[in-house]
Amino acid sequence: MSKQTDIIISGGGVAGLCLALLCAQQGLKIAVIEPYPPKSAEITSRTVALMNSSLNIIKAVDGLWPKIESIATPMEQMRIIDISRAVKEPLRVEFPAHEIGLEQFGCNIPNVPLRYHLYELAKAHNNIEIYTGALSTYESDLHHAKVSLEDGSVLTAKLLVGADGRSSKVRLDAGVEVERFDYDQIAITCIINHSLAHENTSTEFHKPYGPLALVPLSDGHQSSVVWVENKERAEAILRMKKSEFEQALNDKSQGLLGAITLETGLESWPLSTMRAKRYVGERCALIAETLHVMSPVTAQGLNLSLRDVAALAEVLIDQARLGLDIGSDTCLKAYEKRRRLDINSRVMGVDHMNRAVSSQNKIVKDMRRIGLRTLETIPALKHFAMHVGLAPQMDQGRLMRGEGL
């Protein structure tokens, strides 16, 4: 016999859990499928830089912000330093949030504690049931989505949401094709201690073969690192001894933060970009990395995913309040229409940015430096770029504006 619920969410990452809690708070019954639940809130090398509108979304989850506020570090200024041309002086441009009337652009938050606290809140919620069996099969008809798990459980709901990541089984079973490109790059992450204070400034070095980002953490002398290199260089870096890595990072960052020591081990993953050709199927909606994957340059990934969450939650709750079918084709097409422009523009924009920052072409490097100099010398243009890139206004629903669902 199958268990009936309102929504089945496959994937218990940050996006899937946020959607589950937001919908459960409005009275919908949710089943979350997550075979690999978090075991602790221990901080690792991965952090997420969330813009203010994304913070509004996670603050709408009852009880979450008090649990993570102490480890959320404000990003009051962004800085770009171009070191792509060895024969030329580094070009430095700073983007203070106060220049566009903001106290901060957002906050940098360790990923593991964020997911852990979301999971604990979901586990304790009366309207959410968590299943740890892996998804085996998914089928749908005009009225229901039906999911079978490897442990024998069977779930039926009005809607299935695929939040199960870039290798999504939900997307595959729904027959949704993707456009994918693998970069010849690897991202290396870690957390470092440094002798000079970061002053709540996030710095991105534009260098040959990919960017290097230093993002502030709650201790004023600690930052997270995202270091992108081509595969050959990245593999050489990963083989370095601890002292060799510290010296290499200090050299690459030009001593910006003083003496550097590693706080955590290194993590790494290959970079790619991916975009699904459709966002919905019969009784099925896709969100987050099931729908789109991007390079970490400009830190857009989870921010875009949380906008998926907010848009879908608003569409579903509006339908439910009217007594309408939350899994209907009309409902799902409304979600797809709302998200398409934002997703297409961000995925393409980040892809172009990553290619430009990583390019070895001297003309491209010089054009990029000219663009940065222009931003620095024309305040109005600089402020426009800050609004578009660092304080996005596209798809501004209720949750992004800090309003209730």
Secondary structure, DSSP 8 states (H G I E B T S, - for coil): --EE-SEEEE--SHHHHHHHHHHHTTT--EEEE-SS--------S-EEEEEHHHHHHHHTSTTTHHHHGGG-EEE-EEEEEE---TTS--EEEEEEGGGGT-S-SEEEEEHHHHHHHHHHHHHH-TTEEEE-S-EEEEEE-SS-EEEEETTS-EEEESEEEE-S-TT-HHHHHTT--EEEEEEEEEEEEEEEEESS--TTEEEEEEETTEEEEEEE-SSTTEEEEEEEEEHHHHHHHHTS-HHHHHHHHHHHTTTTTSSEEESS--EEEEEEEEEES-SEETTEEE-GGGTEE--SGGG-HHHHHHHHHHHHHHHHHHHHHTT--TTSHHHHHHHHHHHHHHHHHHHHHHHHHHHHHH---HHHHHHHHHHHHHHHH-HHHHHHHHHHHHS--TT--TTTTT---
